[in-house]
Amino acid sequence: VIQTGTPEHVVKTTCAYCGVGCSFDAHMRGETVVKMVPSKDGKANRGHSCIKGRFAWGYATHADRVLNPMIRDRIEDPWREVGWDEAISFAADKMRGIQAKYGRDSVGVITSSRCTNEETFLVQKLARAVFGNNNTDTCARVCHSPTGYGLRTTFGTSAGTHDFDSVEHTDLALIIGANPTDGHPVFASRLRRRMRQGAKVIVIDPRRIDILESPHMAGGMHLPLRPGTNVAVLTAIAHVIAAEGLYDEAFIRARCDWDEFAAYRAFLLDPRHAPEEVEKTSGVPADLIRQAARQYAAAPNGSIYYGLGVTEHSQGSTTVMAIANLAMMCGNIGRPGTGVNPLRGQNNVQGSCDMGSFPHEYPGYRHVTDPETRRIYEAAWGVPLSDEPGLRIPNMFDAALQGRFKGLYCQGEDILQSDPDTRHVSKALSSMECVIVHDLFLNETANYAHVFLPGSSFLEKDGTFTNAERRINMVRRVMSPKNGYADWEITQLLANALGAGWDYTHPSEIMDEIAMTTPSFAGVSYDLLDREGSVQWPCNAKAPLGTPIMHVDGFVRGKGHFVHTEYVATDERTGPRYPLLLTTGRILSQYNVGAQTRRTANSLWHPEDVLEIHPSDAENRGLRDGDWVQLASRAGATSLRAKITERVAPGVVYATFHHPQTQANVVTTDNSDWATNCPEYKVTAVQVSASNGP
Ligand code: SF4
């Protein structure tokens, strides 16, 4: 619903959709949003926006929102609406009882990349300081956890290296496993502008993405690889650079360990990494691999941007490290126009990772076994803390099925829809004695919940989001919480019902605690953010106004680290029953599982999910454009409509995943990244056949 009327005042805030982090001026009439206008002084968007941030905020006042807490003893029972006091003490009693019966480690939390930094900080603090374990994980587990592992291993910090402004200086952008036009539209327009000025683009992706169709794409190149072969192709590109001596020896000698590079070069020169060999595995013609390698190495400033098509693989972390290797060997780090830049999917996925949501790391990526870090938090929180890494989300499900994990507090994530192997997740949730869902809507996970705590939208609270370029943006309350409380207050109520004694009166006090305990945030305060608009971490005594570009004079870890990136084929194989490879992605008007965008007029643009299929594969199956098809894998089956297109190669199909009736994750496997357990959503062997619909 678009509100009308003359605005009375304007509040500056931040879009709650993707990791670009656009600033908006909310034009208000009383407590009603009249319009959202992209801020001209927003440092990430400079007056631009897409149709999600500009128009898709009406979900905040949608009739589907649940505004009163609800409880029930068994998931078979109907919900009982209760007051906040009763709901919170019911939840606290259940969690306390579970810990008394099954032990300290039998409960845990899942934080949300949709919520603010301050809210996320409190949820992980609840696990560590109140439950007394490190069973905290985040929905970043299923998207960018390999970025954290890969960039920390190679560069020393779990974040993208450059600001978005940097794209204005790039001469060549290598885009792998990302579709900026749909996923990060404002960044895509900045990239297009640079392309109009002559920058080249190389796309490594199974699907021909929109940016390649731009009229000014004279310098564009597409490497259409088979899903699952990223590491093989990137290592072949590095092979060509090594074999032809195109690497930046001066940079490597100055910033990395030359002997280590020499060993890496010997690894690369093995004939199994040659383009002709990799063509057999990946399907990418050898001469395209060679051209891509020469172009990236020759660009004065070459940048790399990547998305979930890199991370959501069994070799997700290896792929991130292969990307980092390429940037280091060509000296493409530390200058404007270069760098390794993950395009983060959710508005605060960077922030939720920064805030210590992972079971092995405190805020600022410090390991739970580090005694010095533990001492800092024990002093700040006044309780002893565990040095034992906790459970990741998939391990929570496994432990639940083994009877060891019985209580879960899940804030702002629909794990049933968004995690892989839906049946496994539903069995695990069914086996728990207390599932607390804290969300705006009764989502699919809530079917397995005993407590429903109504959440507040981004329009109803103060706080901060951190975007893909490490920029900490202010989120400002434009209306009072419809449910009575902002999310950080609800977590505080639960913690205090469990005896915590927290007394935060405003999120700025939570940020002060973050700054006091986290070196990379030491200089951050609401005063600074109000004054500067936003800052990029690290922000501390060394960089009082933040750090747009990292690793300028040296890597955070000291010397850059080259990792030998051996290609290991995924366990997921095609065969006679499942001859096609499925990959998935987003569309411009919709967002993830669609909980928000489906409740706005944006749903008119994309009312149902589609399966893209090549004309030859469609013809073999007797399919016409728009037909219902069954998509079946070894894990399960679903139905959606076919869209016949040459964007995908023969043998590859591509599905969107925004609508619950599709439940695309019923077909995905339980394969995951070897280092981080990030699910392999981007490679599933499937069969497609005609169907009569769902
Ligand atoms: Fe900007 Fe992303 Fe929001 Fe679109 S969805 S307005 S690109 S932050």
Boltz pocket constraint, residues with backbone or C-beta under 6 A from the ligand:
constraints:
  - pocket:
      binder: B
      contacts: [[A, 15], [A, 16], [A, 17], [A, 18], [A, 19], [A, 20], [A, 21], [A, 22], [A, 45], [A, 48], [A, 49], [A, 50], [A, 51], [A, 52], [A, 53], [A, 54], [A, 183], [A, 184], [A, 185], [A, 186], [A, 187]]
      max_distance: 6.0
